[in-house]
């Protein structure tokens, strides 16, 4: 039996365009220099208040970062409804999730820096809700790379971290997975580079969603 925990942004869905647009409008509203898209990509996966603080070069969340987070949340849904700012699934990911879900010895979950509302919207919009039996979001756990999300998903499902696979596109996903004692598989179609994922401790890196199946099945056999 294996527990497979997917990150959301950059792993299941391509959301950088939306996140960057909302971040840009937030920084403009507060009179700050507008971020480059590379800066936005670098913080995807972190809890929102920490992400905003990092983009401002701050090491801790202050009152302004908290206020910016609140503003970001107030405009997010409206921006998402504008043409061109949806969050599409990456090609092939739905089929891979469905294939995994057909295996009784695989449990599927999500660990994400998104809010609970944001994750639920993604899963419902793309018809994936019934495949995900456990999940943790930024509303419920400390920010990645803290391993709390993995530990809590393991506790809820009765699984051990050593029988858990964390799949993500960000260095924070790899760091979180390794900190928890899980296997960490990086995906190259997201927002971190292959060298960054390697340095963060990825046990393997895949280039297409279908490639995940071979790795997950190998982990099952080797367990």
N, C-alpha and C positions, 0 to 999 in steps of 0.2 A: 504493500500500500504506500502510495506517495501523495503528498500534498503539494500542488503546483500553484504558486502565488504569482500572479501577473501584476506588474505595474500598469498604470493606465495611460497617462500622457506620454506619447513617444513610443509606446509599446503596443497598446491596443488601438489607440486613435492618434491621428495626426492633428494635434491641437495647437501647434506653435503659432500659427497665424492668428488664431483667436486670442491666445494668451498674450502675445506681443501687442496686439491692437489694444486690448484692455489695459495692459501695463503702460503703453504709450499715453493713452488718454488720462490715466491716473497720474503719471509723472507730470504731464502738461498741466493738469488741474492744480497741482501743488507747486507749480512754478519751477520744476526741476528740469535739468537737461534730459532730453528724450533718450531712452536707451536704444542701443543698437540691438539688432535681432540676435547677435551672438551672445550678448549679455543676458537676454531673456532665455535663450536655450540653456545657458550655463546654470540657471537656477531652477529649471523645471524639475520637479520631484521634491523640492523642499516645501515645507509648510509656508503658506503665503506671507505671513508677517516676517519670517526669517528671510525669505526670498527677497522681499522688498528692501529689508535692511542691508542684505549683502550687495544688492545692486547699487546702494548708496555708499558702499564702502564701510558700513558699520558692522561691528562684531556682535552687537546686541540689539535686540528690538527695543526701540524707544517709543515715545508717545506719538511721534509723527508717523513712524512705520505702522503703528497700530491704526492710526486714522486713515492712512493710505490703503491699508488692507480693507477697512470698512467701506471706503469709497469704491474700491475695485469690485467688491462684492455687490454693491448697489447697482453698478452699471453692467455687470457681466452678462446677465440674461438678455438685456436689451441688445447688447452688441452681438451676442450669439444669434439673435434672430435676424440680423442684417444679412443680405446676400453675401456669400463668400466667406462667412465666418463660422461655418458649421464645423463639427469635429468628426470627420469620416474615419471609419475603420481602415487600417492598413490592409492592402490587398492580401487575401489569403488567411487573415487572422481569424475570421469567423469560422472558416472551415476547420482550422486547426483546433480551436476551442471545442467545436462540436465533436470532432474526432476523439479528443481527450475525454470528453464527457461520456462517451459511449463505453469507456473502460471502467468497470466497477471498482478497480483498484487504484483509480486516480481521483483525487478530490481537487476541485478547482476553487481558487479564491483570488482576491484582489488586495493589494497593499499600495496605497496611493496618497500623494500629497494633495489630491483633490478634496473638496468638502464631501460630506455624505450626500448632500443634494446633487452635487456635480457627478459623483460616481453613479448614483442611482439613475440619473438622467441618461448617462452614456449607456449603461447596461439595458435600460428599458428601450431607449431609442433604437438600439441595434439588435434587440431581441435576444440578449444574452443573459438576462437576469436569472433564468431558471438553471443555467449552468454553474453559477457562482454560489457556492453554499456557505462561504465565509468571506468577510472582508473587513478591513480596517482603513480608516481615512484620517485626514488631518484633524478632523473634529474630535477624534477619539483617542489619539495616541501622540506621543512626542514626534517631532519631525525626523524623517530619515536624516542621517544613517543610524539613528538609535534603533536597536533591534526590536523594540516593543511591539510593532505591528506583527512581526513574524511570530514572536512568542505568544501573543494573544490569539492569533489564528491557530497556532499549534494547540494551545490549551483548549480552545473551543471545539476543535475536531478530534482531540485525543491523539494527535500526532507528535512525533519528536522532530526537533529541528534537523536532525541528521537524516530524516526521511522527507525533508522538505526541499523544494526547488524554487528559488526566487528568480523570476524572469523580468528583466528590465533593460532600459536603454541608457540609464544615467549612472554616473559613478556612485551616487548615493544608494542606488538599488544594490549594486555590487557590495559596497561597504556594509550595508545593512544585512544582506544575506550572510556574508562571511562573519560578521560580528555575532550573528545568531547561531552560527554553526551549521548553516544550510549550504546547499550547493547554489552557486550564483551563475546564471547564464545571461550573458549580455546579448543584445540585439543591435545589429549595425544600422537598422533603418530609422533609428530614433535620432536623438540630439547630441549624444556624446560620440567622440571618435573612438575608433578601435583601440589606439594606444591608450586613451584615457580609461577605457574599460579594463584593459589589461593591467594597468597600474593600480586600478581600484580593486583588483583581486578576482576578476572574472575567471571561473573555471573553464568556460568555453564561450565562444562568440559565434552567433549564427547570422547568416545574411538574408534569410527568407523565413517567413513563419513556418513553412512546412518542415524546415530543418530542425525545428524544435522537437518534432515527434521522435526523431531518431535519438536525440539526447535524453529525452524524458523516458523513452522505452529502455535505453541503455541503463539509466539510473535504476529503473525497476528491476532489471535482470541482475545488476551488480549488488543490489541491496541484500 
